[in-house]
Structures are given as C-alpha cells and as structure tokens.
C-alpha cells in the first residue's frame, strides 16, 4: 500500500475535506496548496499525479494527532 493510498483512506475514514487536510498539515508546520494536495489524490495514471512522499505523510499524521487531541501541554 502506497502513501497515496494511506492518505486517501484516512481522508475517507475521517471525512476530511481539502481545507481540513491543509489545516492539519499546517498544525505540523508544513505548508501545501490545494493544487499539490489534489495531485496526491489523483489516480496513478493521471498526468498530474504526484506520489505522496514520506515527509508529507509523516507531517499529516503528526498534525492529525494535534488536530484530534489538541496541542501538547507544556
């Protein structure tokens, strides 16, 4: 299973919109645009497909923890 598949499945399972995913990535100090994000969610045979790198998935998962649990208490 590729990182793209993991992102797609999490998006569906958590009912996330593009804006939500951008917000989650921002919580992990990772900036992206809707265009870059839509390239990740395209089919592999589409000309604008972009593989989801480990860094994007890692930052998404870190941001998701903050999104669901709140910021880490100091």
PLY file of the C-alpha trace (Angstrom):
ply
format ascii 1.0
element vertex 74
property float x
property float y
property float z
element edge 73
property int vertex1
property int vertex2
end_header
0.00 0.00 0.00
1.44 3.35 -1.03
1.47 6.59 0.95
-1.12 7.92 -1.51
-3.45 5.02 -0.64
-2.99 5.67 3.08
-3.81 9.37 2.64
-6.91 8.54 0.56
-8.18 6.00 3.09
-7.64 8.36 6.04
-9.39 11.15 4.16
-12.47 8.97 3.57
-12.46 7.35 7.03
-12.26 10.71 8.82
-14.49 12.60 6.33
-11.84 15.25 5.72
-12.07 17.98 3.08
-9.08 19.55 1.36
-9.27 22.55 3.71
-9.19 20.22 6.72
-6.09 18.42 5.42
-4.32 21.72 4.72
-5.17 22.84 8.27
-3.88 19.56 9.71
-0.62 19.87 7.78
-0.27 23.47 8.99
-0.51 22.23 12.61
2.70 20.29 11.90
4.29 23.42 10.33
4.01 22.01 6.81
2.59 24.26 4.10
0.87 22.93 0.99
-1.68 24.12 -1.54
-4.94 22.64 -2.78
-3.30 22.01 -6.15
-0.47 19.97 -4.63
-2.96 18.12 -2.45
-5.26 17.26 -5.37
-2.27 15.80 -7.25
-1.76 13.36 -4.37
-5.37 12.18 -4.50
-5.43 11.59 -8.28
-5.19 8.14 -9.87
-1.68 6.94 -10.72
-2.40 7.01 -14.46
-3.46 10.68 -14.41
-0.88 13.08 -15.93
-0.98 15.35 -12.84
-0.48 12.52 -10.34
2.14 13.17 -7.67
3.45 10.47 -5.33
2.93 11.24 -1.66
6.33 11.35 -0.03
7.16 10.12 3.44
7.57 13.70 4.67
4.00 14.68 3.72
2.50 11.55 5.29
4.62 11.96 8.45
3.60 15.60 8.86
-0.04 14.75 8.17
-0.03 12.08 10.88
1.73 14.39 13.36
-0.76 17.15 12.59
-3.66 14.71 12.88
-2.64 13.91 16.45
-2.68 17.62 17.31
-5.98 18.09 15.40
-7.72 15.29 17.31
-6.11 15.60 20.78
-5.18 19.26 20.93
-1.74 20.76 21.43
0.73 19.06 23.73
0.56 20.56 27.24
3.73 22.34 28.32
0 1
1 2
2 3
3 4
4 5
5 6
6 7
7 8
8 9
9 10
10 11
11 12
12 13
13 14
14 15
15 16
16 17
17 18
18 19
19 20
20 21
21 22
22 23
23 24
24 25
25 26
26 27
27 28
28 29
29 30
30 31
31 32
32 33
33 34
34 35
35 36
36 37
37 38
38 39
39 40
40 41
41 42
42 43
43 44
44 45
45 46
46 47
47 48
48 49
49 50
50 51
51 52
52 53
53 54
54 55
55 56
56 57
57 58
58 59
59 60
60 61
61 62
62 63
63 64
64 65
65 66
66 67
67 68
68 69
69 70
70 71
71 72
72 73
